[in-house]
Amino acid sequence: MHTPRRRETGRTRAAQFAARPVYIGDGTTGRGKKVTVVGPVRSSSDLISKAQAGDGEAFRELTEPHRRELQVHCYRMLGSFTDAEDALQDTMLAAWQGIGGFIEGRASLRTWLYRIATNRCLNALRSASRRPAREWDVPKVEPPVPTRLGEVVWLEPYPDALLEGALGGPPGPEARYEQTEAISLAFVTALQALPPRQLAVLILRDVLGFHASEVADMLEATVDSVNSALKRARARLPRGRPQAAGTQPPPAPGSPAEEAIVAAFVRAWESADLDALVALLTDDVFISMPPMPFEYEGRDVVARFCARLFGAGRRFDLVPARANGQPAFGAYLRGATGIRHGTGLYVLTLAGGRICAMTRFDNSVLPWFGLPRSLPCR
C-alpha cells in the first residue's frame, strides 16, 4: 500500500483544527507540562451553527472528542499508523469543508464523521498499491527457511499512549468484538486480508456496532448489500487470523501474571538464554517481521530462528513499551563501543501464561513510542 505520507515540514493541512496545547512550567526544568485549554461548555447546536458560519474554534470543540477514536478507526482499516494519521487529517479537512451541509438530526455528528473517515480510507485502499516487502536485513544472521512468506507486510504498530480515550466509549448494540481485542495485532492483521468494502462493513458493524441502515447510509449502499458483505467478511476473517492467536485469553494488562511472563521474557532475551525463552512459548508460537515477509510458526522452527540470532553474537537490551494493548519492547543491539543502537520494536501476544506470538517491527517506529534511536554507554 502506498498513500501520501505525513508532511515533514510546516503545519499539516488539519493542524488548524487541532486542540491548542499550551505549556505550563513546573518550576524544575525548562520544559513544562502540556495541557489543553478548554473554554466554556457550549451546546452542540450552538457549536454547529458557529462552525457552519466559519468559526474554527467551534469546529475544533465539536470534533476534538472524536479525534482519537477516528484515528483508531482509520488504523484498523489501513493497518498503518502513519496512513491513519494522513486519513484523519483528510477527514478533518473534509469535515471542515463540508460542515455547512451537515443537518443536525438526520445523523449524529459522530456518525457523520465516521462516514467521512470510512470513505477516505476506502479511497486510499482502492487507489493504492501494496508497499513492497523488504529483503532480509539482519547482518551476519542467515535465517532458517520460513514457514511461509506473509502477505500482510505493510502492518505498523499503534502506540497504547494514543488509545487512552479512544476505546472507552461503549460500542453500539450490534458490536460482536471487545474493543481491546479489536485493536490487537492479530485482529488488525486479519482485517487487512479482507476486500476494502467487506473490511469497512465488518468494522462498522461488528467492531463499532452501527446498525445496518446506518452503514448503508455511510457507504451509499442498500441494507441487503451491507448484510451480504458482512456475511462474506465474517466467513473470511477466521481464515485470516494466525493460529498463534491461541485459545486462552491473555492476562490482564499490568496484572502480576502479565508482569511475570514479561519479566521472564526480558531475562531470557537479554541473556540469550534459548532454553529459558523456548520454555515461555506455546507449541504453535508465531513470529512475523513486517515489512519483511518472513514468518515462522511452531516452537521448533521459532527456536531455530532465535538460535541463529543469538548464535551470531547479537545481544540486546530491552526497553518496555506498549502497542496495540500488548506488551512491547524497544530492542537495542549492544555495540563494541558501548552505545546500543535501536534495531526494532518487539510486540508480544500472550495466551494464558505463555507467549503465542511475537511481531518484530523495524526501528523507524521507535519514535512513536517515545523511544530513542540509541542508548548511551552504561
C-alpha positions in Angstrom: 0.0 0.0 0.0 1.3 3.4 -0.8 -0.6 6.5 0.3 0.6 10.1 0.8 2.8 10.3 3.9 2.8 12.9 6.6 4.2 16.3 5.8 7.7 16.6 7.2 7.8 20.3 7.4 5.3 23.1 8.1 1.8 22.7 9.6 -0.4 19.9 8.5 -3.5 20.6 6.5 -5.7 19.9 9.5 -3.4 21.5 12.1 -5.7 24.5 12.3 -8.4 22.3 13.7 -6.3 20.5 16.4 -6.7 21.3 20.1 -4.2 24.0 21.0 -1.7 23.0 23.7 0.0 25.4 26.0 3.0 24.7 28.3 2.9 25.5 32.0 6.3 25.4 33.6 6.7 23.1 36.6 9.5 25.1 38.2 12.1 22.4 37.9 13.1 22.3 34.2 12.9 24.4 31.1 10.2 22.2 29.8 6.6 22.2 31.0 3.5 20.1 31.2 1.3 20.2 28.1 -2.3 20.8 28.8 -5.2 21.7 26.6 -7.2 24.8 27.3 -10.9 24.2 27.3 -13.3 27.1 27.2 -16.8 27.3 28.5 -19.1 24.4 27.6 -21.4 25.3 24.7 -24.3 23.3 23.3 -23.8 21.1 20.3 -26.4 23.1 18.3 -24.7 26.4 19.1 -21.3 25.0 18.1 -22.7 23.6 14.9 -24.2 26.9 14.0 -21.0 28.7 14.7 -18.9 26.2 12.8 -21.2 26.5 9.8 -20.6 30.2 10.0 -16.9 29.7 9.7 -15.8 29.6 13.4 -12.8 27.3 13.5 -12.7 27.2 17.3 -16.3 25.9 17.4 -15.3 23.3 14.8 -12.4 22.2 17.0 -14.6 22.0 20.0 -17.1 19.9 18.1 -14.7 17.4 16.6 -12.0 17.1 19.3 -13.9 14.5 21.4 -13.9 12.2 18.3 -10.4 12.6 17.0 -8.7 9.6 18.8 -11.5 7.1 18.0 -11.5 8.2 14.4 -7.7 7.7 14.2 -8.1 4.2 15.6 -10.8 3.5 13.1 -8.5 4.7 10.2 -5.8 2.5 11.7 -8.0 -0.6 11.7 -8.9 0.0 8.1 -5.4 0.8 6.8 -3.2 -1.3 9.1 -0.7 1.6 9.2 -0.2 4.2 11.9 1.2 6.8 9.5 -1.5 6.3 6.9 -4.1 6.6 9.7 -2.7 10.0 10.6 -3.0 11.1 7.0 -6.5 9.8 6.7 -7.5 11.6 9.9 -6.1 14.8 8.5 -8.1 14.3 5.3 -11.2 13.5 7.3 -11.0 16.7 9.4 -10.3 18.8 6.4 -13.2 17.3 4.5 -15.4 17.8 7.6 -14.5 21.4 7.9 -15.2 22.0 4.2 -18.5 20.1 4.4 -19.8 21.3 7.8 -22.2 23.7 6.0 -24.1 20.7 4.6 -24.4 18.9 7.9 -28.0 18.7 9.0 -28.4 18.1 12.8 -31.0 15.4 13.5 -30.5 13.5 10.2 -27.5 11.8 11.7 -25.3 12.4 14.7 -22.1 14.4 14.3 -20.1 11.2 15.3 -21.9 9.1 12.6 -21.3 11.9 10.0 -17.5 11.9 10.9 -17.3 8.1 10.6 -18.9 8.3 7.2 -16.3 10.7 6.0 -13.4 8.8 7.6 -14.6 5.5 6.2 -14.9 6.7 2.7 -11.5 8.5 2.9 -9.9 5.1 3.9 -11.8 3.3 1.2 -10.5 5.7 -1.4 -6.9 5.2 -0.1 -7.3 1.4 -0.2 -8.8 1.3 -3.7 -6.2 3.7 -5.2 -3.1 2.4 -3.5 -0.7 -0.3 -4.5 0.9 -2.5 -1.9 4.2 -1.5 -0.5 6.9 -3.9 -1.5 8.2 -6.4 1.1 11.8 -5.8 2.2 14.6 -8.2 1.9 16.2 -9.8 5.0 18.4 -7.1 6.5 19.9 -8.6 9.7 23.7 -8.6 9.3 25.6 -11.9 9.9 22.4 -13.8 10.5 21.3 -16.5 8.0 17.7 -17.2 8.8 16.2 -20.6 8.6 13.7 -21.4 5.8 10.5 -19.6 6.8 7.3 -21.5 7.4 5.7 -19.1 4.8 6.0 -15.7 3.3 3.3 -13.4 4.8 1.1 -11.3 2.5 0.5 -8.5 5.1 3.8 -6.7 5.1 2.7 -3.1 5.5 1.4 -3.5 9.1 2.5 -1.0 11.7 2.0 -0.9 15.5 -0.2 1.5 17.3 1.1 3.2 20.5 -1.0 2.5 23.6 -0.5 6.1 24.7 -2.9 7.1 21.9 -5.5 4.6 22.8 -6.4 6.5 26.0 -9.9 7.9 25.5 -10.2 6.1 22.1 -11.6 2.8 23.3 -13.5 4.0 26.4 -16.9 4.6 24.8 -19.4 1.7 24.7 -19.7 0.2 21.3 -23.1 0.1 19.6 -25.6 -2.7 20.2 -24.5 -4.6 17.1 -20.9 -5.0 18.2 -19.5 -8.5 18.4 -15.9 -7.8 19.5 -14.4 -6.4 22.6 -12.7 -3.1 21.9 -9.3 -4.4 23.2 -9.5 -7.5 21.0 -10.4 -5.3 18.0 -7.1 -3.3 18.3 -4.8 -6.4 18.8 -2.2 -7.1 16.1 -3.7 -10.4 15.3 -7.1 -8.9 14.6 -5.8 -5.9 12.6 -3.6 -8.2 10.6 -6.5 -10.4 9.7 -8.6 -7.4 8.7 -6.0 -6.4 6.0 -6.7 -9.6 4.1 -10.4 -8.6 3.5 -11.5 -6.7 0.4 -12.0 -3.0 1.2 -15.8 -2.9 1.3 -16.0 -6.0 3.4 -13.4 -4.6 5.7 -15.3 -1.4 6.2 -18.6 -3.1 6.8 -17.2 -5.6 9.3 -15.5 -2.8 11.3 -18.6 -0.6 11.3 -21.0 -3.4 12.2 -19.1 -5.9 14.4 -16.5 -3.6 16.0 -18.3 -0.3 16.3 -21.8 -1.6 16.4 -23.5 0.7 13.9 -26.9 -0.6 12.6 -27.1 -2.0 9.1 -29.2 1.0 8.0 -26.5 3.4 9.3 -23.7 1.6 7.5 -25.8 1.5 4.3 -26.2 5.3 4.5 -22.4 5.8 5.2 -21.5 3.7 2.1 -24.4 4.8 -0.1 -25.5 1.2 -0.4 -28.6 -0.9 0.3 -29.1 -2.7 3.6 -29.1 -6.0 1.7 -25.7 -5.3 0.2 -24.3 -4.4 3.6 -25.6 -7.6 5.1 -24.2 -9.6 2.2 -20.8 -8.0 2.6 -20.8 -8.6 6.3 -21.7 -12.3 5.9 -18.8 -12.8 3.4 -16.4 -10.9 5.7 -17.3 -13.0 8.7 -16.7 -16.1 6.7 -13.3 -15.0 5.6 -12.0 -13.4 8.8 -11.2 -16.6 10.8 -9.0 -17.9 8.0 -7.0 -14.7 8.1 -6.2 -15.0 11.8 -2.8 -16.5 12.7 -3.3 -19.8 14.6 -0.9 -18.4 17.1 -3.8 -16.3 18.4 -4.4 -19.1 20.9 -7.4 -20.2 22.8 -6.6 -18.9 26.2 -7.2 -15.2 27.0 -4.2 -13.1 27.8 -3.5 -11.9 31.3 -5.0 -8.5 32.2 -2.7 -5.6 31.2 -0.5 -4.7 34.1 -1.5 -7.7 36.2 1.0 -9.8 38.1 0.5 -12.6 35.6 1.4 -10.4 32.7 4.3 -8.8 34.6 5.7 -12.3 35.4 5.8 -13.5 31.9 7.2 -10.2 30.6 10.0 -10.2 33.1 10.9 -13.8 32.2 11.0 -12.9 28.5 13.3 -9.9 29.2 15.7 -12.1 31.3 15.8 -14.8 28.6 16.2 -12.4 25.6 18.8 -10.1 27.2 20.9 -13.1 28.3 20.4 -15.0 25.1 19.1 -18.0 27.1 17.5 -20.1 24.4 16.2 -22.8 26.7 14.5 -20.2 29.0 13.0 -18.5 26.0 11.6 -21.7 24.5 10.0 -22.6 27.8 7.9 -19.5 27.6 6.5 -20.3 24.1 3.3 -22.1 23.1 3.5 -25.1 20.8 2.1 -23.0 17.9 4.0 -19.8 18.6 4.2 -17.4 15.6 6.8 -14.9 14.6 6.3 -12.2 11.9 8.6 -9.3 10.9 6.8 -6.7 8.8 7.9 -5.2 6.4 9.9 -8.4 5.9 7.6 -11.2 4.8 9.4 -14.0 6.8 7.0 -15.8 9.1 7.8 -18.7 11.4 5.2 -20.9 13.1 5.7 -23.6 15.7 8.0 -23.8 18.7 10.8 -25.9 17.0 11.2 -23.5 14.0 11.0 -20.4 16.2 13.7 -21.9 18.4 15.9 -22.4 15.3 15.3 -18.8 14.3 16.3 -17.5 17.8 19.3 -19.8 17.9 20.6 -18.3 14.6 20.0 -14.8 16.0 21.8 -15.5 19.3 24.4 -17.6 17.7 25.6 -14.7 15.6 26.6 -13.0 18.8 23.8 -10.4 18.8 23.0 -9.3 22.3 20.2 -6.8 23.2 18.9 -4.6 25.9 15.1 -4.2 26.0 13.2 -1.0 26.9 9.5 -1.6 27.8 6.6 0.0 25.9 3.1 -1.0 24.9 1.5 -1.4 21.5 -2.0 -2.4 20.4 -2.9 -3.2 24.0 0.0 -5.6 24.2 3.5 -5.7 25.9 6.2 -4.3 23.7 9.9 -3.5 23.8 12.3 -1.4 22.0 15.3 -3.6 21.2 18.8 -2.1 21.4 21.8 -4.0 20.0 24.9 -3.8 22.2 27.8 -2.4 20.2 31.5 -2.7 20.6 31.7 1.0 21.6 29.2 0.6 24.3 26.5 2.5 22.5 23.3 0.5 22.0 21.6 1.1 18.7 17.8 0.6 18.3 17.1 -2.3 15.9 13.3 -2.5 16.2 10.2 -3.0 18.3 9.0 -6.4 19.6 5.3 -6.8 20.4 4.3 -9.9 22.4 1.0 -11.6 22.1 0.2 -13.7 25.3 -2.2 -16.6 25.7 -2.6 -17.7 29.3 0.8 -17.8 30.8 2.8 -18.2 27.6 3.9 -16.2 24.6 1.9 -17.3 21.5 3.2 -14.7 19.0 5.9 -12.1 18.6 5.9 -9.4 16.0 9.1 -7.5 15.1 8.9 -4.0 13.5 11.9 -2.1 12.2 13.5 0.8 14.1 11.6 3.5 12.3 8.6 3.0 14.6 10.6 3.7 17.8 9.9 7.5 18.0 6.2 6.8 18.0 6.6 5.2 21.4 8.9 7.9 22.8 11.9 5.6 22.4 15.3 6.9 21.3 17.2 5.7 18.3 20.1 4.7 20.5 21.0 4.3 24.2 24.3 5.7 25.6 27.0 3.5 27.2 26.1 2.1 30.5 
